[in-house]
Amino acid sequence: MIDCGFVTAEMIWAVTSINTVEFVRVMDATMFMTITQFPHDVQALIGVEVVKGTYAAGQPYRVLVYGGNIQGEVYIYEVMNLEAAFNAQEEEAEMPKAELRLIDMILTQEPYSVRQVTQVGVDTFALCSENNKVQIYKHDP
């Protein structure tokens, strides 16, 4: 395991490889969803962040997944169906597939991999690249 954290008291996320995020029910330690593929040129997972607030349908949080590549590109996704997957019946034949919504792309124009991304405001992200350069990016939510 590379990194992990709580989404809620009932579910956790875990980065288990360079490009895999697993979501697990705390109650029975059952994995209920994984993310292993991304719709863009993501060569490595940068991280996962749970952002508290009020979101669609009164949701008190959202889960952001950051992916990138060696061209300095960062893709910011929101996991859209986490609650539905969490509440899905265990008898279902297949594990629900993660629905990722692209929130933003950050093209740093630098040939360095971004190693860390953190949302520091509603519309602001901080990035740190492999050359230890910190950059701030704003987007229109």
N, C-alpha and C positions, 0 to 999 in steps of 0.2 A: 504494500500500500504506500502510495506517495503522499497523499493528503486526504483529509476527511473532515466532516463537520455535520452539524445538525441542520436540517431544514426546519423541522418542528420537533417537538418532544417525541413524536411518533415515527419520524423518518430521518434517515441520515443519507448523506452522499459520500462517495469514496472515489478518489482517482486511483485506479489500480494499475494503470500503465500509461505510456506516453500519449495514448489516444483513447482511453476508456474511462467513462464515469459510470459508476453503478449506484443505484438508489435502493435502499434496504429498509424494510419495516423493522422497527426496533422490537415490537411485541414478539415476533417469532423469528427474527433474523433472516427473513426471506427477501431475496432480491426480487424487486417487482418491475424494474426497468433498467436498461443500459443505454448508453450512447457510445457508439463505436465508429460512426460515420458522420461526416459533415457535408453539407451541400456545396461548400466552396473549397478552395485550395488550402485546406488545413493540414499541415504536416505534423503538428504537435499541439496537444492540449496545453494551454497556459494556466488555466485554473477555473475554479467554480466559486461563485459568490452568491450568498443569500442576502437579498436586499429587503429590508422591512419597510412597510408603508401600506397604502391602500391601492389596490390594483384592480384589474378587471373582475367583475362579479364579486366585489367585496373581499377579494383575496388579500390576506394581511402580509403577504410576501411575494417575491418572485425569485426564481433561480436563474442566474446568469451563468453562461458557460462561455469562456474565452478560448479561442483557438487562433493559431497563427502559423507562419512559415518563415523560412530563412530570407525572404525578400522584405521582411519588416512589416508584413501585412497582419492586421489583427481583425478578427471577426467576432462580433459580440452577439450571442444568441440568447433568447429567453426560452426556457422549457415550458411549453404551453399546456401540456396534458399531464402534468405530474400528479395532481389530485385525482384525476380520473384513473390513472394507472394505479395509484395507491389503493383506491377503492375497488378496483377490479376484482372479480372473484378468482380465487386460486385455482378453480377447476378449469379455467379457460385454457385452451390448447396452446396458445402462443402468448408470450409476454408482450404487452403493448409496446409499440414502437414509439420512440420519443419524437414529438413534434417540436421542431426548433424553428423559432421565428427570428430572422435576422433583424437585430435592432440597429446595428451600425457596423460600418467597416472603417478601419483607420489605416490609411496607407502612409506609412512614415517616410517613404522615399529614401530609406536607408537600408543597406544590405546587412542588417543585423536582426537576429531573432529577438522578439520581445519576450522577456522572461516573467514579467509580473504585470498584471492589470488590476486596478482597483477603482471602483466607482466612488468618487469623493464628493459628488453632489448629484442632484437630479439629472443634470445635463453635462456632467464633467467626469472624465476618466483620466487617471494618472497611469502612465506606462513607464516601465524601466526596461531598457534593452540590455543585451549582453555586453555592450561597451559601457555599461553603468550610466547611461544618459537617461535622465528623467524628463518626460515630456507630459504636458497637460493638453488634453483634447476636449473640446466642447462639441456636443451634437444637439440636434433639435428633436426632442422626444416626441 
